[in-house]
Amino acid sequence: MKIENLFLINFLKKVFSDLKMTDKCYRLLKDLKEISGFIYEAQYETFDQLEKLLKMESKLMMLLGLEIKKDIETRNPRYLLD
C-alpha cells in the first residue's frame, strides 16, 4: 500500500468517525483497507495477482469517492457548514 493510500484511508476513517458514515461508505472503506493491506504486505504470488489487486484498489477508491460525494450532496447543507 502506498503511503498516500494509507494516509487517505486513515484520514477518511477519522473524518467519517465524526460524521456517521453510511453503511455503503463503511463497507467500501473496509474493503479498500483490506485490499490495500494485501498489496502492502505483498500477499500475492504473481504479477497477474498484483495487477488484479491494484485494479480492485483503484475501483474501490473511485466507488468510495462517488459514494462520499453522494453522501455529502444528500446531507443537510446547514449541517455541513457547522
mmCIF file of the N, C-alpha and C atoms, coordinates in Angstrom:
data_MODEL
# 
_entry.id   MODEL 
# 
loop_
_atom_site.group_PDB 
_atom_site.id 
_atom_site.type_symbol 
_atom_site.label_atom_id 
_atom_site.label_alt_id 
_atom_site.label_comp_id 
_atom_site.label_asym_id 
_atom_site.label_entity_id 
_atom_site.label_seq_id 
_atom_site.pdbx_PDB_ins_code 
_atom_site.Cartn_x 
_atom_site.Cartn_y 
_atom_site.Cartn_z 
_atom_site.occupancy 
_atom_site.B_iso_or_equiv 
_atom_site.pdbx_formal_charge 
_atom_site.auth_seq_id 
_atom_site.auth_comp_id 
_atom_site.auth_asym_id 
_atom_site.auth_atom_id 
_atom_site.pdbx_PDB_model_num 
ATOM 1   N N  . MET A 1 1  ? 0.845   -1.166  0.000   1.00 0.00 ? 1  MET A N  1 
ATOM 2   C CA . MET A 1 1  ? 0.000   0.000   0.000   1.00 0.00 ? 1  MET A CA 1 
ATOM 3   C C  . MET A 1 1  ? 0.893   1.231   0.000   1.00 0.00 ? 1  MET A C  1 
ATOM 4   N N  . LYS A 1 2  ? 0.605   2.146   -0.870  1.00 0.00 ? 2  LYS A N  1 
ATOM 5   C CA . LYS A 1 2  ? 1.382   3.368   -0.923  1.00 0.00 ? 2  LYS A CA 1 
ATOM 6   C C  . LYS A 1 2  ? 1.109   4.198   0.323   1.00 0.00 ? 2  LYS A C  1 
ATOM 7   N N  . ILE A 1 3  ? 2.074   5.016   0.687   1.00 0.00 ? 3  ILE A N  1 
ATOM 8   C CA . ILE A 1 3  ? 1.922   5.891   1.850   1.00 0.00 ? 3  ILE A CA 1 
ATOM 9   C C  . ILE A 1 3  ? 0.711   6.803   1.658   1.00 0.00 ? 3  ILE A C  1 
ATOM 10  N N  . GLU A 1 4  ? 0.496   7.283   0.415   1.00 0.00 ? 4  GLU A N  1 
ATOM 11  C CA . GLU A 1 4  ? -0.631  8.164   0.137   1.00 0.00 ? 4  GLU A CA 1 
ATOM 12  C C  . GLU A 1 4  ? -1.949  7.451   0.420   1.00 0.00 ? 4  GLU A C  1 
ATOM 13  N N  . ASN A 1 5  ? -2.048  6.167   0.041   1.00 0.00 ? 5  ASN A N  1 
ATOM 14  C CA . ASN A 1 5  ? -3.267  5.415   0.265   1.00 0.00 ? 5  ASN A CA 1 
ATOM 15  C C  . ASN A 1 5  ? -3.505  5.196   1.752   1.00 0.00 ? 5  ASN A C  1 
ATOM 16  N N  . LEU A 1 6  ? -2.453  4.893   2.476   1.00 0.00 ? 6  LEU A N  1 
ATOM 17  C CA . LEU A 1 6  ? -2.574  4.701   3.921   1.00 0.00 ? 6  LEU A CA 1 
ATOM 18  C C  . LEU A 1 6  ? -3.028  5.994   4.575   1.00 0.00 ? 6  LEU A C  1 
ATOM 19  N N  . PHE A 1 7  ? -2.456  7.113   4.156   1.00 0.00 ? 7  PHE A N  1 
ATOM 20  C CA . PHE A 1 7  ? -2.856  8.415   4.679   1.00 0.00 ? 7  PHE A CA 1 
ATOM 21  C C  . PHE A 1 7  ? -4.322  8.679   4.373   1.00 0.00 ? 7  PHE A C  1 
ATOM 22  N N  . LEU A 1 8  ? -4.740  8.405   3.133   1.00 0.00 ? 8  LEU A N  1 
ATOM 23  C CA . LEU A 1 8  ? -6.116  8.637   2.716   1.00 0.00 ? 8  LEU A CA 1 
ATOM 24  C C  . LEU A 1 8  ? -7.085  7.799   3.534   1.00 0.00 ? 8  LEU A C  1 
ATOM 25  N N  . ILE A 1 9  ? -6.777  6.525   3.714   1.00 0.00 ? 9  ILE A N  1 
ATOM 26  C CA . ILE A 1 9  ? -7.658  5.641   4.474   1.00 0.00 ? 9  ILE A CA 1 
ATOM 27  C C  . ILE A 1 9  ? -7.785  6.116   5.910   1.00 0.00 ? 9  ILE A C  1 
ATOM 28  N N  . ASN A 1 10 ? -6.672  6.449   6.545   1.00 0.00 ? 10 ASN A N  1 
ATOM 29  C CA . ASN A 1 10 ? -6.723  6.934   7.931   1.00 0.00 ? 10 ASN A CA 1 
ATOM 30  C C  . ASN A 1 10 ? -7.454  8.267   8.036   1.00 0.00 ? 10 ASN A C  1 
ATOM 31  N N  . PHE A 1 11 ? -7.253  9.144   7.057   1.00 0.00 ? 11 PHE A N  1 
ATOM 32  C CA . PHE A 1 11 ? -7.943  10.429  7.033   1.00 0.00 ? 11 PHE A CA 1 
ATOM 33  C C  . PHE A 1 11 ? -9.452  10.225  6.925   1.00 0.00 ? 11 PHE A C  1 
ATOM 34  N N  . LEU A 1 12 ? -9.874  9.356   6.002   1.00 0.00 ? 12 LEU A N  1 
ATOM 35  C CA . LEU A 1 12 ? -11.304 9.113   5.810   1.00 0.00 ? 12 LEU A CA 1 
ATOM 36  C C  . LEU A 1 12 ? -11.931 8.478   7.048   1.00 0.00 ? 12 LEU A C  1 
ATOM 37  N N  . LYS A 1 13 ? -11.208 7.557   7.677   1.00 0.00 ? 13 LYS A N  1 
ATOM 38  C CA . LYS A 1 13 ? -11.733 6.944   8.899   1.00 0.00 ? 13 LYS A CA 1 
ATOM 39  C C  . LYS A 1 13 ? -11.937 7.998   9.978   1.00 0.00 ? 13 LYS A C  1 
ATOM 40  N N  . LYS A 1 14 ? -10.983 8.917   10.113  1.00 0.00 ? 14 LYS A N  1 
ATOM 41  C CA . LYS A 1 14 ? -11.085 9.955   11.138  1.00 0.00 ? 14 LYS A CA 1 
ATOM 42  C C  . LYS A 1 14 ? -12.241 10.906  10.827  1.00 0.00 ? 14 LYS A C  1 
ATOM 43  N N  . VAL A 1 15 ? -12.359 11.333  9.568   1.00 0.00 ? 15 VAL A N  1 
ATOM 44  C CA . VAL A 1 15 ? -13.429 12.250  9.180   1.00 0.00 ? 15 VAL A CA 1 
ATOM 45  C C  . VAL A 1 15 ? -14.791 11.605  9.384   1.00 0.00 ? 15 VAL A C  1 
ATOM 46  N N  . PHE A 1 16 ? -14.946 10.381  8.905   1.00 0.00 ? 16 PHE A N  1 
ATOM 47  C CA . PHE A 1 16 ? -16.248 9.742   8.969   1.00 0.00 ? 16 PHE A CA 1 
ATOM 48  C C  . PHE A 1 16 ? -16.605 9.248   10.362  1.00 0.00 ? 16 PHE A C  1 
ATOM 49  N N  . SER A 1 17 ? -15.649 9.095   11.235  1.00 0.00 ? 17 SER A N  1 
ATOM 50  C CA . SER A 1 17 ? -15.989 8.678   12.598  1.00 0.00 ? 17 SER A CA 1 
ATOM 51  C C  . SER A 1 17 ? -16.805 9.765   13.293  1.00 0.00 ? 17 SER A C  1 
ATOM 52  N N  . ASP A 1 18 ? -16.596 11.015  12.922  1.00 0.00 ? 18 ASP A N  1 
ATOM 53  C CA . ASP A 1 18 ? -17.355 12.120  13.492  1.00 0.00 ? 18 ASP A CA 1 
ATOM 54  C C  . ASP A 1 18 ? -18.678 12.349  12.773  1.00 0.00 ? 18 ASP A C  1 
ATOM 55  N N  . LEU A 1 19 ? -18.770 11.967  11.505  1.00 0.00 ? 19 LEU A N  1 
ATOM 56  C CA . LEU A 1 19 ? -19.950 12.293  10.695  1.00 0.00 ? 19 LEU A CA 1 
ATOM 57  C C  . LEU A 1 19 ? -20.940 11.150  10.519  1.00 0.00 ? 19 LEU A C  1 
ATOM 58  N N  . LYS A 1 20 ? -20.713 10.004  11.115  1.00 0.00 ? 20 LYS A N  1 
ATOM 59  C CA . LYS A 1 20 ? -21.602 8.856   10.944  1.00 0.00 ? 20 LYS A CA 1 
ATOM 60  C C  . LYS A 1 20 ? -21.696 8.471   9.470   1.00 0.00 ? 20 LYS A C  1 
ATOM 61  N N  . MET A 1 21 ? -20.694 7.788   8.973   1.00 0.00 ? 21 MET A N  1 
ATOM 62  C CA . MET A 1 21 ? -20.666 7.405   7.570   1.00 0.00 ? 21 MET A CA 1 
ATOM 63  C C  . MET A 1 21 ? -21.788 6.425   7.247   1.00 0.00 ? 21 MET A C  1 
ATOM 64  N N  . THR A 1 22 ? -22.186 6.409   5.999   1.00 0.00 ? 22 THR A N  1 
ATOM 65  C CA . THR A 1 22 ? -23.230 5.483   5.562   1.00 0.00 ? 22 THR A CA 1 
ATOM 66  C C  . THR A 1 22 ? -22.671 4.063   5.571   1.00 0.00 ? 22 THR A C  1 
ATOM 67  N N  . ASP A 1 23 ? -23.576 3.098   5.571   1.00 0.00 ? 23 ASP A N  1 
ATOM 68  C CA . ASP A 1 23 ? -23.157 1.696   5.563   1.00 0.00 ? 23 ASP A CA 1 
ATOM 69  C C  . ASP A 1 23 ? -22.338 1.369   4.321   1.00 0.00 ? 23 ASP A C  1 
ATOM 70  N N  . LYS A 1 24 ? -22.752 1.932   3.186   1.00 0.00 ? 24 LYS A N  1 
ATOM 71  C CA . LYS A 1 24 ? -22.028 1.654   1.944   1.00 0.00 ? 24 LYS A CA 1 
ATOM 72  C C  . LYS A 1 24 ? -20.608 2.234   2.005   1.00 0.00 ? 24 LYS A C  1 
ATOM 73  N N  . CYS A 1 25 ? -20.463 3.447   2.523   1.00 0.00 ? 25 CYS A N  1 
ATOM 74  C CA . CYS A 1 25 ? -19.127 4.047   2.676   1.00 0.00 ? 25 CYS A CA 1 
ATOM 75  C C  . CYS A 1 25 ? -18.267 3.179   3.593   1.00 0.00 ? 25 CYS A C  1 
ATOM 76  N N  . TYR A 1 26 ? -18.854 2.717   4.676   1.00 0.00 ? 26 TYR A N  1 
ATOM 77  C CA . TYR A 1 26 ? -18.111 1.891   5.621   1.00 0.00 ? 26 TYR A CA 1 
ATOM 78  C C  . TYR A 1 26 ? -17.643 0.596   4.963   1.00 0.00 ? 26 TYR A C  1 
ATOM 79  N N  . ARG A 1 27 ? -18.542 -0.065  4.209   1.00 0.00 ? 27 ARG A N  1 
ATOM 80  C CA . ARG A 1 27 ? -18.165 -1.313  3.541   1.00 0.00 ? 27 ARG A CA 1 
ATOM 81  C C  . ARG A 1 27 ? -17.071 -1.089  2.510   1.00 0.00 ? 27 ARG A C  1 
ATOM 82  N N  . LEU A 1 28 ? -17.201 -0.004  1.727   1.00 0.00 ? 28 LEU A N  1 
ATOM 83  C CA . LEU A 1 28 ? -16.182 0.300   0.721   1.00 0.00 ? 28 LEU A CA 1 
ATOM 84  C C  . LEU A 1 28 ? -14.842 0.613   1.375   1.00 0.00 ? 28 LEU A C  1 
ATOM 85  N N  . LEU A 1 29 ? -14.868 1.375   2.452   1.00 0.00 ? 29 LEU A N  1 
ATOM 86  C CA . LEU A 1 29 ? -13.628 1.724   3.158   1.00 0.00 ? 29 LEU A CA 1 
ATOM 87  C C  . LEU A 1 29 ? -12.984 0.476   3.754   1.00 0.00 ? 29 LEU A C  1 
ATOM 88  N N  . LYS A 1 30 ? -13.805 -0.403  4.318   1.00 0.00 ? 30 LYS A N  1 
ATOM 89  C CA . LYS A 1 30 ? -13.293 -1.646  4.891   1.00 0.00 ? 30 LYS A CA 1 
ATOM 90  C C  . LYS A 1 30 ? -12.667 -2.528  3.802   1.00 0.00 ? 30 LYS A C  1 
ATOM 91  N N  . ASP A 1 31 ? -13.342 -2.645  2.649   1.00 0.00 ? 31 ASP A N  1 
ATOM 92  C CA . ASP A 1 31 ? -12.796 -3.431  1.539   1.00 0.00 ? 31 ASP A CA 1 
ATOM 93  C C  . ASP A 1 31 ? -11.502 -2.821  1.009   1.00 0.00 ? 31 ASP A C  1 
ATOM 94  N N  . LEU A 1 32 ? -11.475 -1.494  0.899   1.00 0.00 ? 32 LEU A N  1 
ATOM 95  C CA . LEU A 1 32 ? -10.281 -0.805  0.418   1.00 0.00 ? 32 LEU A CA 1 
ATOM 96  C C  . LEU A 1 32 ? -9.110  -1.034  1.369   1.00 0.00 ? 32 LEU A C  1 
ATOM 97  N N  . LYS A 1 33 ? -9.372  -0.977  2.642   1.00 0.00 ? 33 LYS A N  1 
ATOM 98  C CA . LYS A 1 33 ? -8.310  -1.214  3.628   1.00 0.00 ? 33 LYS A CA 1 
ATOM 99  C C  . LYS A 1 33 ? -7.772  -2.640  3.502   1.00 0.00 ? 33 LYS A C  1 
ATOM 100 N N  . GLU A 1 34 ? -8.668  -3.600  3.289   1.00 0.00 ? 34 GLU A N  1 
ATOM 101 C CA . GLU A 1 34 ? -8.251  -4.996  3.159   1.00 0.00 ? 34 GLU A CA 1 
ATOM 102 C C  . GLU A 1 34 ? -7.396  -5.206  1.904   1.00 0.00 ? 34 GLU A C  1 
ATOM 103 N N  . ILE A 1 35 ? -7.851  -4.706  0.762   1.00 0.00 ? 35 ILE A N  1 
ATOM 104 C CA . ILE A 1 35 ? -7.110  -4.868  -0.494  1.00 0.00 ? 35 ILE A CA 1 
ATOM 105 C C  . ILE A 1 35 ? -5.770  -4.155  -0.409  1.00 0.00 ? 35 ILE A C  1 
ATOM 106 N N  . SER A 1 36 ? -5.770  -2.937  0.130   1.00 0.00 ? 36 SER A N  1 
ATOM 107 C CA . SER A 1 36 ? -4.514  -2.193  0.268   1.00 0.00 ? 36 SER A CA 1 
ATOM 108 C C  . SER A 1 36 ? -3.544  -2.925  1.190   1.00 0.00 ? 36 SER A C  1 
ATOM 109 N N  . GLY A 1 37 ? -4.073  -3.573  2.216   1.00 0.00 ? 37 GLY A N  1 
ATOM 110 C CA . GLY A 1 37 ? -3.235  -4.358  3.118   1.00 0.00 ? 37 GLY A CA 1 
ATOM 111 C C  . GLY A 1 37 ? -2.569  -5.524  2.406   1.00 0.00 ? 37 GLY A C  1 
ATOM 112 N N  . PHE A 1 38 ? -3.322  -6.209  1.529   1.00 0.00 ? 38 PHE A N  1 
ATOM 113 C CA . PHE A 1 38 ? -2.755  -7.309  0.747   1.00 0.00 ? 38 PHE A CA 1 
ATOM 114 C C  . PHE A 1 38 ? -1.579  -6.814  -0.102  1.00 0.00 ? 38 PHE A C  1 
ATOM 115 N N  . ILE A 1 39 ? -1.765  -5.645  -0.711  1.00 0.00 ? 39 ILE A N  1 
ATOM 116 C CA . ILE A 1 39 ? -0.713  -5.085  -1.568  1.00 0.00 ? 39 ILE A CA 1 
ATOM 117 C C  . ILE A 1 39 ? 0.493   -4.688  -0.720  1.00 0.00 ? 39 ILE A C  1 
ATOM 118 N N  . TYR A 1 40 ? 0.239   -3.997  0.385   1.00 0.00 ? 40 TYR A N  1 
ATOM 119 C CA . TYR A 1 40 ? 1.321   -3.520  1.248   1.00 0.00 ? 40 TYR A CA 1 
ATOM 120 C C  . TYR A 1 40 ? 2.143   -4.677  1.813   1.00 0.00 ? 40 TYR A C  1 
ATOM 121 N N  . GLU A 1 41 ? 1.447   -5.742  2.197   1.00 0.00 ? 41 GLU A N  1 
ATOM 122 C CA . GLU A 1 41 ? 2.130   -6.888  2.805   1.00 0.00 ? 41 GLU A CA 1 
ATOM 123 C C  . GLU A 1 41 ? 2.609   -7.905  1.768   1.00 0.00 ? 41 GLU A C  1 
ATOM 124 N N  . ALA A 1 42 ? 2.517   -7.544  0.495   1.00 0.00 ? 42 ALA A N  1 
ATOM 125 C CA . ALA A 1 42 ? 2.973   -8.392  -0.614  1.00 0.00 ? 42 ALA A CA 1 
ATOM 126 C C  . ALA A 1 42 ? 2.355   -9.792  -0.551  1.00 0.00 ? 42 ALA A C  1 
ATOM 127 N N  . GLN A 1 43 ? 1.058   -9.846  -0.321  1.00 0.00 ? 43 GLN A N  1 
ATOM 128 C CA . GLN A 1 43 ? 0.346   -11.121 -0.254  1.00 0.00 ? 43 GLN A CA 1 
ATOM 129 C C  . GLN A 1 43 ? -0.176  -11.510 -1.640  1.00 0.00 ? 43 GLN A C  1 
ATOM 130 N N  . TYR A 1 44 ? 0.716   -11.636 -2.563  1.00 0.00 ? 44 TYR A N  1 
ATOM 131 C CA . TYR A 1 44 ? 0.412   -12.075 -3.920  1.00 0.00 ? 44 TYR A CA 1 
ATOM 132 C C  . TYR A 1 44 ? 1.611   -12.857 -4.416  1.00 0.00 ? 44 TYR A C  1 
ATOM 133 N N  . GLU A 1 45 ? 1.351   -13.764 -5.344  1.00 0.00 ? 45 GLU A N  1 
ATOM 134 C CA . GLU A 1 45 ? 2.438   -14.619 -5.821  1.00 0.00 ? 45 GLU A CA 1 
ATOM 135 C C  . GLU A 1 45 ? 2.862   -14.325 -7.253  1.00 0.00 ? 45 GLU A C  1 
ATOM 136 N N  . THR A 1 46 ? 1.962   -13.735 -8.026  1.00 0.00 ? 46 THR A N  1 
ATOM 137 C CA . THR A 1 46 ? 2.285   -13.473 -9.422  1.00 0.00 ? 46 THR A CA 1 
ATOM 138 C C  . THR A 1 46 ? 1.981   -12.022 -9.766  1.00 0.00 ? 46 THR A C  1 
ATOM 139 N N  . PHE A 1 47 ? 2.518   -11.609 -10.891 1.00 0.00 ? 47 PHE A N  1 
ATOM 140 C CA . PHE A 1 47 ? 2.237   -10.261 -11.376 1.00 0.00 ? 47 PHE A CA 1 
ATOM 141 C C  . PHE A 1 47 ? 0.754   -10.106 -11.680 1.00 0.00 ? 47 PHE A C  1 
ATOM 142 N N  . ASP A 1 48 ? 0.121   -11.147 -12.204 1.00 0.00 ? 48 ASP A N  1 
ATOM 143 C CA . ASP A 1 48 ? -1.311  -11.086 -12.508 1.00 0.00 ? 48 ASP A CA 1 
ATOM 144 C C  . ASP A 1 48 ? -2.141  -10.845 -11.254 1.00 0.00 ? 48 ASP A C  1 
ATOM 145 N N  . GLN A 1 49 ? -1.778  -11.498 -10.154 1.00 0.00 ? 49 GLN A N  1 
ATOM 146 C CA . GLN A 1 49 ? -2.484  -11.278 -8.895  1.00 0.00 ? 49 GLN A CA 1 
ATOM 147 C C  . GLN A 1 49 ? -2.307  -9.843  -8.417  1.00 0.00 ? 49 GLN A C  1 
ATOM 148 N N  . LEU A 1 50 ? -1.074  -9.333  -8.517  1.00 0.00 ? 50 LEU A N  1 
ATOM 149 C CA . LEU A 1 50 ? -0.812  -7.950  -8.134  1.00 0.00 ? 50 LEU A CA 1 
ATOM 150 C C  . LEU A 1 50 ? -1.620  -6.993  -8.992  1.00 0.00 ? 50 LEU A C  1 
ATOM 151 N N  . GLU A 1 51 ? -1.647  -7.251  -10.284 1.00 0.00 ? 51 GLU A N  1 
ATOM 152 C CA . GLU A 1 51 ? -2.400  -6.393  -11.200 1.00 0.00 ? 51 GLU A CA 1 
ATOM 153 C C  . GLU A 1 51 ? -3.887  -6.369  -10.837 1.00 0.00 ? 51 GLU A C  1 
ATOM 154 N N  . LYS A 1 52 ? -4.447  -7.524  -10.523 1.00 0.00 ? 52 LYS A N  1 
ATOM 155 C CA . LYS A 1 52 ? -5.869  -7.593  -10.131 1.00 0.00 ? 52 LYS A CA 1 
ATOM 156 C C  . LYS A 1 52 ? -6.109  -6.835  -8.824  1.00 0.00 ? 52 LYS A C  1 
ATOM 157 N N  . LEU A 1 53 ? -5.194  -6.973  -7.877  1.00 0.00 ? 53 LEU A N  1 
ATOM 158 C CA . LEU A 1 53 ? -5.329  -6.246  -6.613  1.00 0.00 ? 53 LEU A CA 1 
ATOM 159 C C  . LEU A 1 53 ? -5.269  -4.734  -6.840  1.00 0.00 ? 53 LEU A C  1 
ATOM 160 N N  . LEU A 1 54 ? -4.348  -4.293  -7.682  1.00 0.00 ? 54 LEU A N  1 
ATOM 161 C CA . LEU A 1 54 ? -4.227  -2.855  -7.962  1.00 0.00 ? 54 LEU A CA 1 
ATOM 162 C C  . LEU A 1 54 ? -5.461  -2.316  -8.670  1.00 0.00 ? 54 LEU A C  1 
ATOM 163 N N  . LYS A 1 55 ? -6.007  -3.086  -9.592  1.00 0.00 ? 55 LYS A N  1 
ATOM 164 C CA . LYS A 1 55 ? -7.236  -2.667  -10.283 1.00 0.00 ? 55 LYS A CA 1 
ATOM 165 C C  . LYS A 1 55 ? -8.403  -2.605  -9.307  1.00 0.00 ? 55 LYS A C  1 
ATOM 166 N N  . MET A 1 56 ? -8.497  -3.590  -8.428  1.00 0.00 ? 56 MET A N  1 
ATOM 167 C CA . MET A 1 56 ? -9.574  -3.595  -7.437  1.00 0.00 ? 56 MET A CA 1 
ATOM 168 C C  . MET A 1 56 ? -9.427  -2.413  -6.485  1.00 0.00 ? 56 MET A C  1 
ATOM 169 N N  . GLU A 1 57 ? -8.191  -2.121  -6.072  1.00 0.00 ? 57 GLU A N  1 
ATOM 170 C CA . GLU A 1 57 ? -7.941  -0.984  -5.187  1.00 0.00 ? 57 GLU A CA 1 
ATOM 171 C C  . GLU A 1 57 ? -8.379  0.315   -5.857  1.00 0.00 ? 57 GLU A C  1 
ATOM 172 N N  . SER A 1 58 ? -8.019  0.485   -7.123  1.00 0.00 ? 58 SER A N  1 
ATOM 173 C CA . SER A 1 58 ? -8.404  1.697   -7.857  1.00 0.00 ? 58 SER A CA 1 
ATOM 174 C C  . SER A 1 58 ? -9.917  1.804   -7.994  1.00 0.00 ? 58 SER A C  1 
ATOM 175 N N  . LYS A 1 59 ? -10.552 0.691   -8.292  1.00 0.00 ? 59 LYS A N  1 
ATOM 176 C CA . LYS A 1 59 ? -12.016 0.667   -8.439  1.00 0.00 ? 59 LYS A CA 1 
ATOM 177 C C  . LYS A 1 59 ? -12.684 1.044   -7.117  1.00 0.00 ? 59 LYS A C  1 
ATOM 178 N N  . LEU A 1 60 ? -12.187 0.473   -6.020  1.00 0.00 ? 60 LEU A N  1 
ATOM 179 C CA . LEU A 1 60 ? -12.769 0.784   -4.709  1.00 0.00 ? 60 LEU A CA 1 
ATOM 180 C C  . LEU A 1 60 ? -12.572 2.254   -4.342  1.00 0.00 ? 60 LEU A C  1 
ATOM 181 N N  . MET A 1 61 ? -11.413 2.830   -4.699  1.00 0.00 ? 61 MET A N  1 
ATOM 182 C CA . MET A 1 61 ? -11.176 4.253   -4.425  1.00 0.00 ? 61 MET A CA 1 
ATOM 183 C C  . MET A 1 61 ? -12.174 5.117   -5.189  1.00 0.00 ? 61 MET A C  1 
ATOM 184 N N  . MET A 1 62 ? -12.411 4.767   -6.454  1.00 0.00 ? 62 MET A N  1 
ATOM 185 C CA . MET A 1 62 ? -13.367 5.548   -7.249  1.00 0.00 ? 62 MET A CA 1 
ATOM 186 C C  . MET A 1 62 ? -14.785 5.408   -6.698  1.00 0.00 ? 62 MET A C  1 
ATOM 187 N N  . LEU A 1 63 ? -15.176 4.173   -6.365  1.00 0.00 ? 63 LEU A N  1 
ATOM 188 C CA . LEU A 1 63 ? -16.520 3.944   -5.816  1.00 0.00 ? 63 LEU A CA 1 
ATOM 189 C C  . LEU A 1 63 ? -16.697 4.671   -4.481  1.00 0.00 ? 63 LEU A C  1 
ATOM 190 N N  . LEU A 1 64 ? -15.669 4.646   -3.654  1.00 0.00 ? 64 LEU A N  1 
ATOM 191 C CA . LEU A 1 64 ? -15.741 5.338   -2.370  1.00 0.00 ? 64 LEU A CA 1 
ATOM 192 C C  . LEU A 1 64 ? -15.868 6.847   -2.575  1.00 0.00 ? 64 LEU A C  1 
ATOM 193 N N  . GLY A 1 65 ? -15.099 7.389   -3.505  1.00 0.00 ? 65 GLY A N  1 
ATOM 194 C CA . GLY A 1 65 ? -15.188 8.823   -3.809  1.00 0.00 ? 65 GLY A CA 1 
ATOM 195 C C  . GLY A 1 65 ? -16.581 9.211   -4.273  1.00 0.00 ? 65 GLY A C  1 
ATOM 196 N N  . LEU A 1 66 ? -17.175 8.393   -5.147  1.00 0.00 ? 66 LEU A N  1 
ATOM 197 C CA . LEU A 1 66 ? -18.534 8.673   -5.631  1.00 0.00 ? 66 LEU A CA 1 
ATOM 198 C C  . LEU A 1 66 ? -19.562 8.558   -4.511  1.00 0.00 ? 66 LEU A C  1 
ATOM 199 N N  . GLU A 1 67 ? -19.382 7.584   -3.652  1.00 0.00 ? 67 GLU A N  1 
ATOM 200 C CA . GLU A 1 67 ? -20.314 7.401   -2.533  1.00 0.00 ? 67 GLU A CA 1 
ATOM 201 C C  . GLU A 1 67 ? -20.203 8.540   -1.531  1.00 0.00 ? 67 GLU A C  1 
ATOM 202 N N  . ILE A 1 68 ? -18.974 9.015   -1.282  1.00 0.00 ? 68 ILE A N  1 
ATOM 203 C CA . ILE A 1 68 ? -18.788 10.171  -0.386  1.00 0.00 ? 68 ILE A CA 1 
ATOM 204 C C  . ILE A 1 68 ? -19.457 11.400  -0.989  1.00 0.00 ? 68 ILE A C  1 
ATOM 205 N N  . LYS A 1 69 ? -19.277 11.591  -2.293  1.00 0.00 ? 69 LYS A N  1 
ATOM 206 C CA . LYS A 1 69 ? -19.917 12.718  -2.980  1.00 0.00 ? 69 LYS A CA 1 
ATOM 207 C C  . LYS A 1 69 ? -21.434 12.646  -2.822  1.00 0.00 ? 69 LYS A C  1 
ATOM 208 N N  . LYS A 1 70 ? -21.994 11.470  -3.057  1.00 0.00 ? 70 LYS A N  1 
ATOM 209 C CA . LYS A 1 70 ? -23.441 11.274  -2.934  1.00 0.00 ? 70 LYS A CA 1 
ATOM 210 C C  . LYS A 1 70 ? -23.899 11.548  -1.505  1.00 0.00 ? 70 LYS A C  1 
ATOM 211 N N  . ASP A 1 71 ? -23.128 11.066  -0.538  1.00 0.00 ? 71 ASP A N  1 
ATOM 212 C CA . ASP A 1 71 ? -23.466 11.263  0.872   1.00 0.00 ? 71 ASP A CA 1 
ATOM 213 C C  . ASP A 1 71 ? -23.454 12.746  1.226   1.00 0.00 ? 71 ASP A C  1 
ATOM 214 N N  . ILE A 1 72 ? -22.440 13.455  0.786   1.00 0.00 ? 72 ILE A N  1 
ATOM 215 C CA . ILE A 1 72 ? -22.329 14.888  1.083   1.00 0.00 ? 72 ILE A CA 1 
ATOM 216 C C  . ILE A 1 72 ? -23.458 15.667  0.431   1.00 0.00 ? 72 ILE A C  1 
ATOM 217 N N  . GLU A 1 73 ? -23.804 15.313  -0.806  1.00 0.00 ? 73 GLU A N  1 
ATOM 218 C CA . GLU A 1 73 ? -24.869 16.033  -1.517  1.00 0.00 ? 73 GLU A CA 1 
ATOM 219 C C  . GLU A 1 73 ? -26.239 15.830  -0.877  1.00 0.00 ? 73 GLU A C  1 
ATOM 220 N N  . THR A 1 74 ? -26.439 14.720  -0.194  1.00 0.00 ? 74 THR A N  1 
ATOM 221 C CA . THR A 1 74 ? -27.750 14.453  0.407   1.00 0.00 ? 74 THR A CA 1 
ATOM 222 C C  . THR A 1 74 ? -27.853 14.946  1.846   1.00 0.00 ? 74 THR A C  1 
ATOM 223 N N  . ARG A 1 75 ? -26.763 15.401  2.418   1.00 0.00 ? 75 ARG A N  1 
ATOM 224 C CA . ARG A 1 75 ? -26.810 15.913  3.793   1.00 0.00 ? 75 ARG A CA 1 
ATOM 225 C C  . ARG A 1 75 ? -27.417 17.307  3.830   1.00 0.00 ? 75 ARG A C  1 
ATOM 226 N N  . ASN A 1 76 ? -27.906 17.656  4.962   1.00 0.00 ? 76 ASN A N  1 
ATOM 227 C CA . ASN A 1 76 ? -28.452 18.984  5.176   1.00 0.00 ? 76 ASN A CA 1 
ATOM 228 C C  . ASN A 1 76 ? -27.324 20.009  5.041   1.00 0.00 ? 76 ASN A C  1 
ATOM 229 N N  . PRO A 1 77 ? -27.460 20.986  4.138   1.00 0.00 ? 77 PRO A N  1 
ATOM 230 C CA . PRO A 1 77 ? -26.382 21.984  3.944   1.00 0.00 ? 77 PRO A CA 1 
ATOM 231 C C  . PRO A 1 77 ? -25.983 22.711  5.228   1.00 0.00 ? 77 PRO A C  1 
ATOM 232 N N  . ARG A 1 78 ? -26.940 22.998  6.112   1.00 0.00 ? 78 ARG A N  1 
ATOM 233 C CA . ARG A 1 78 ? -26.606 23.672  7.372   1.00 0.00 ? 78 ARG A CA 1 
ATOM 234 C C  . ARG A 1 78 ? -25.676 22.808  8.216   1.00 0.00 ? 78 ARG A C  1 
ATOM 235 N N  . TYR A 1 79 ? -25.907 21.479  8.181   1.00 0.00 ? 79 TYR A N  1 
ATOM 236 C CA . TYR A 1 79 ? -25.074 20.576  8.967   1.00 0.00 ? 79 TYR A CA 1 
ATOM 237 C C  . TYR A 1 79 ? -23.627 20.627  8.498   1.00 0.00 ? 79 TYR A C  1 
ATOM 238 N N  . LEU A 1 80 ? -23.423 20.753  7.196   1.00 0.00 ? 80 LEU A N  1 
ATOM 239 C CA . LEU A 1 80 ? -22.077 20.780  6.637   1.00 0.00 ? 80 LEU A CA 1 
ATOM 240 C C  . LEU A 1 80 ? -21.339 22.078  6.971   1.00 0.00 ? 80 LEU A C  1 
ATOM 241 N N  . LEU A 1 81 ? -22.073 23.171  7.201   1.00 0.00 ? 81 LEU A N  1 
ATOM 242 C CA . LEU A 1 81 ? -21.440 24.449  7.489   1.00 0.00 ? 81 LEU A CA 1 
ATOM 243 C C  . LEU A 1 81 ? -21.050 24.590  8.952   1.00 0.00 ? 81 LEU A C  1 
ATOM 244 N N  . ASP A 1 82 ? -21.681 23.863  9.841   1.00 0.00 ? 82 ASP A N  1 
ATOM 245 C CA . ASP A 1 82 ? -21.388 23.981  11.278  1.00 0.00 ? 82 ASP A CA 1 
ATOM 246 C C  . ASP A 1 82 ? -20.031 23.420  11.617  1.00 0.00 ? 82 ASP A C  1 
# 
